[in-house]
Amino acid sequence: MAAVSGMIAVTYGSRPEPFYIGVLVAFIGLGLSLFVRDTTNQVQLQPTSGSEKTRSARDVFMTTTWKDRSLSSLTVAGLSTNLKDGMAWGLFPIYFAAQGLSLAEVGLIVAVYPAAWGFFQLFTGVWSDRIGRKGLIVAGMWVQAGSLWAILVMSDYWQWVLAAVMLGIGTAMVYPTLQASISDVAEPYWRASAMGVYRFWRDSGYAFGAIFAGVLTDILSIDWAIGLVAVLPFLAGLNALGRLRETLPGLR
């Protein structure tokens, strides 16, 4: 969609034509949601420890955010991943345009990143079911950081495309794995609540990333903003290495 939007913007202008794509996708998603089946029966079949129903919303929030080492590590990793995304989607077009790339070329780079992310999730999710969650999460966070730093030192268009692919692969390594890890740890009766808390922190990373990147760019430069934001997924990987327990049943 980023690539298509870029091409449409070049041909017809930046508004309103590219926004029609978003409207169409939103209606497609609404239509598909009507076919989702409820999973209550599946939840009833899962074994529990028997104490989950007594957990309050506050308890789940504190457990997921801070108290549980694994859940809090996953939350930090998710927030760092989306903070990086908020920065990338805000600064990448400006950064690459400043390097002299055309709007179509910028659109391709910005498109390659989520395309690689979406495609490789098909394999990283299966991989985490077989080898465990922790290794993929730690490595994925570091691949994201390394890819951002690589973008800053590269000067060739196709090298930037390769770095964007690697950034997508790093994101794919952690995105399905983080959510699976939350489900591994949280019991069925408070799993959705824990996922909601995790998603609250994870998706707030978009806002934090955009604000953080904008402020850093104004104070320092766009290069410094990208480089400093890359430190966060690196530190999140270190945090997961030290605090996250392997969550896949059978490998704990």
C-alpha positions as CSV (number, residue, x, y, z in Angstrom):
1,M,0.0,0.0,0.0
2,A,2.9,2.4,0.7
3,A,4.2,1.7,-2.8
4,V,0.8,2.1,-4.4
5,S,0.2,5.3,-2.5
6,G,3.5,6.7,-3.6
7,M,2.7,5.9,-7.3
8,I,-0.8,7.4,-7.0
9,A,0.6,10.5,-5.3
10,V,3.1,11.0,-8.1
11,T,0.4,10.6,-10.8
12,Y,-2.6,12.3,-9.2
13,G,-1.3,14.3,-6.2
14,S,-0.9,13.8,-2.5
15,R,-4.6,14.3,-1.7
16,P,-7.2,13.1,-1.7
17,E,-6.6,10.1,-4.1
18,P,-4.1,8.2,-1.9
19,F,-6.6,8.3,1.0
20,Y,-9.2,6.4,-1.0
21,I,-7.0,3.3,-0.6
22,G,-7.3,3.6,3.2
23,V,-11.0,4.0,3.1
24,L,-11.3,0.9,0.8
25,V,-9.1,-1.2,3.1
26,A,-11.1,-0.1,6.2
27,F,-14.3,-1.3,4.6
28,I,-12.8,-4.6,3.6
29,G,-11.6,-5.1,7.2
30,L,-15.1,-4.3,8.5
31,G,-16.6,-6.9,6.1
32,L,-14.2,-9.6,7.0
33,S,-14.8,-9.0,10.8
34,L,-18.4,-10.2,10.3
35,F,-17.1,-13.8,9.6
36,V,-15.0,-14.1,12.8
37,R,-16.2,-16.9,15.1
38,D,-16.3,-16.6,18.8
39,T,-13.7,-18.6,20.7
40,T,-15.3,-19.0,24.1
41,N,-15.7,-22.8,23.7
42,Q,-12.0,-23.1,22.9
43,V,-11.1,-21.2,26.0
44,Q,-13.2,-23.4,28.2
45,L,-11.2,-26.4,27.0
46,Q,-7.8,-25.0,28.2
47,P,-6.4,-26.0,31.6
48,T,-6.1,-23.3,34.2
49,S,-4.7,-23.1,37.7
50,G,-8.2,-22.2,39.1
51,S,-7.3,-18.7,40.5
52,E,-7.5,-16.6,37.3
53,K,-11.0,-15.4,37.7
54,T,-10.1,-13.5,40.8
55,R,-7.6,-11.2,39.0
56,S,-8.7,-7.6,38.9
57,A,-8.0,-5.2,36.0
58,R,-5.5,-3.4,38.2
59,D,-3.7,-6.6,39.1
60,V,-3.5,-7.6,35.4
61,F,-2.2,-4.2,34.4
62,M,0.5,-4.2,37.1
63,T,1.5,-7.8,36.4
64,T,1.8,-7.3,32.7
65,T,3.5,-3.9,33.0
66,W,5.9,-4.5,35.8
67,K,5.5,-7.4,38.3
68,D,6.0,-10.4,36.0
69,R,9.5,-10.5,34.6
70,S,8.5,-12.2,31.3
71,L,5.4,-10.2,30.7
72,S,7.1,-6.9,31.4
73,S,10.1,-7.8,29.2
74,L,7.6,-8.6,26.4
75,T,5.8,-5.3,26.9
76,V,9.1,-3.3,26.7
77,A,10.1,-5.2,23.5
78,G,6.7,-4.5,22.0
79,L,6.8,-0.8,22.9
80,S,10.3,-0.4,21.5
81,T,9.4,-2.2,18.2
82,N,6.4,0.2,17.6
83,L,8.4,3.2,18.8
84,K,10.8,2.4,16.0
85,D,7.9,2.1,13.6
86,G,6.5,5.5,14.6
87,M,9.9,7.0,13.9
88,A,10.5,5.1,10.6
89,W,7.1,6.0,9.1
90,G,7.6,9.6,10.1
91,L,11.3,10.2,9.3
92,F,12.1,7.7,6.5
93,P,10.3,9.7,3.8
94,I,12.0,12.9,4.9
95,Y,15.4,11.2,5.3
96,F,15.4,9.5,1.9
97,A,13.9,12.5,0.1
98,A,16.8,14.5,1.5
99,Q,19.2,11.9,0.0
100,G,17.8,12.9,-3.5
101,L,15.5,9.9,-4.0
102,S,12.3,10.4,-6.0
103,L,8.8,10.0,-4.4
104,A,8.4,6.6,-6.1
105,E,11.8,5.4,-4.8
106,V,11.0,6.5,-1.3
107,G,7.6,4.8,-1.5
108,L,9.3,1.5,-2.6
109,I,11.8,1.6,0.4
110,V,9.0,2.4,2.8
111,A,6.9,-0.4,1.3
112,V,9.6,-3.0,1.3
113,Y,10.0,-2.8,5.1
114,P,6.4,-3.8,6.0
115,A,6.2,-6.2,3.0
116,A,9.1,-8.1,4.4
117,W,7.7,-7.9,7.9
118,G,4.4,-9.3,6.8
119,F,5.8,-12.1,4.6
120,F,8.4,-13.4,6.9
121,Q,5.9,-13.6,9.8
122,L,4.6,-16.7,8.0
123,F,7.9,-18.4,8.8
124,T,9.0,-16.8,12.1
125,G,5.7,-17.7,13.8
126,V,6.1,-21.4,12.9
127,W,9.8,-21.2,13.9
128,S,9.0,-19.9,17.4
129,D,6.6,-22.8,17.9
130,R,9.4,-25.2,17.3
131,I,12.6,-23.6,18.7
132,G,11.1,-21.3,21.4
133,R,10.3,-17.6,21.8
134,K,13.2,-16.0,23.6
135,G,15.9,-16.5,21.0
136,L,13.8,-15.0,18.2
137,I,12.8,-12.0,20.4
138,V,16.3,-11.1,21.4
139,A,17.8,-11.6,18.0
140,G,14.9,-9.8,16.3
141,M,15.3,-6.7,18.5
142,W,19.0,-6.6,17.7
143,V,18.4,-7.0,13.9
144,Q,16.0,-4.0,14.0
145,A,18.6,-1.9,15.7
146,G,21.4,-3.0,13.4
147,S,19.2,-2.3,10.3
148,L,18.5,1.3,11.4
149,W,22.2,1.9,12.0
150,A,23.0,0.3,8.6
151,I,20.7,2.8,6.9
152,L,22.7,5.7,8.3
153,V,26.1,4.4,7.0
154,M,24.8,3.3,3.6
155,S,24.6,5.6,0.6
156,D,23.4,3.4,-2.2
157,Y,19.7,3.0,-3.1
158,W,19.7,-0.8,-3.3
159,Q,21.7,-1.0,-0.1
160,W,18.9,1.0,1.6
161,V,16.4,-1.4,0.1
162,L,18.3,-4.3,1.6
163,A,18.5,-2.6,5.0
164,A,14.7,-2.1,4.8
165,V,14.2,-5.8,4.1
166,M,16.4,-6.6,7.1
167,L,14.4,-4.2,9.2
168,G,11.2,-6.0,8.2
169,I,12.8,-9.4,9.0
170,G,13.8,-8.2,12.4
171,T,10.3,-7.0,13.1
172,A,8.8,-10.2,11.8
173,M,11.0,-12.2,14.2
174,V,9.4,-10.5,17.2
175,Y,5.9,-9.4,16.2
176,P,4.1,-12.8,16.2
177,T,6.5,-14.2,18.8
178,L,5.7,-11.5,21.4
179,Q,2.0,-12.0,21.2
180,A,2.4,-15.8,21.4
181,S,4.6,-15.3,24.5
182,I,1.9,-13.2,26.2
183,S,-0.5,-16.1,25.5
184,D,2.0,-18.6,26.8
185,V,2.2,-16.8,30.2
186,A,-1.3,-15.4,30.7
187,E,-4.0,-17.9,31.8
188,P,-7.1,-18.1,29.6
189,Y,-9.4,-16.1,31.9
190,W,-7.2,-13.1,32.0
191,R,-5.3,-13.6,28.8
192,A,-7.3,-11.0,26.8
193,S,-6.8,-8.5,29.6
194,A,-3.1,-9.1,29.6
195,M,-3.1,-8.8,25.8
196,G,-4.9,-5.5,26.1
197,V,-2.3,-4.1,28.5
198,Y,0.5,-5.3,26.3
199,R,-1.2,-3.8,23.2
200,F,-1.7,-0.5,25.1
201,W,2.0,-0.2,25.7
202,R,3.0,-1.6,22.4
203,D,0.8,0.6,20.3
204,S,1.6,3.7,22.4
205,G,5.0,3.2,20.9
206,Y,3.7,4.7,17.6
207,A,2.9,7.9,19.4
208,F,6.0,8.0,21.5
209,G,8.2,7.2,18.4
210,A,6.7,10.0,16.4
211,I,7.1,12.6,19.2
212,F,10.5,11.4,20.2
213,A,11.8,11.3,16.7
214,G,10.4,14.8,15.9
215,V,11.9,16.4,19.0
216,L,15.3,14.8,18.4
217,T,15.3,15.9,14.8
218,D,14.5,19.5,15.8
219,I,17.2,19.5,18.6
220,L,19.9,17.4,16.8
221,S,19.3,16.1,13.3
222,I,17.4,13.4,11.5
223,D,20.5,11.2,11.4
224,W,20.9,11.5,15.2
225,A,17.1,10.8,15.7
226,I,17.3,7.6,13.7
227,G,20.5,6.5,15.4
228,L,19.3,7.2,18.9
229,V,15.9,5.6,18.4
230,A,17.8,2.4,17.2
231,V,19.3,2.2,20.7
232,L,15.9,1.4,22.2
233,P,15.3,-1.9,20.5
234,F,18.9,-2.8,21.2
235,L,18.4,-2.2,24.9
236,A,15.0,-4.0,24.8
237,G,16.9,-7.0,23.4
238,L,19.4,-6.9,26.3
239,N,16.5,-6.6,28.7
240,A,14.8,-9.7,27.2
241,L,18.1,-11.6,27.3
242,G,18.4,-11.1,31.0
243,R,14.9,-11.1,32.2
244,L,12.7,-13.0,29.8
245,R,12.1,-16.7,30.6
246,E,11.5,-19.1,27.8
247,T,7.7,-19.2,27.6
248,L,7.0,-22.0,25.0
249,P,5.4,-24.9,26.9
250,G,7.9,-27.8,27.0
251,L,10.9,-25.5,26.7
252,R,10.6,-23.6,29.9
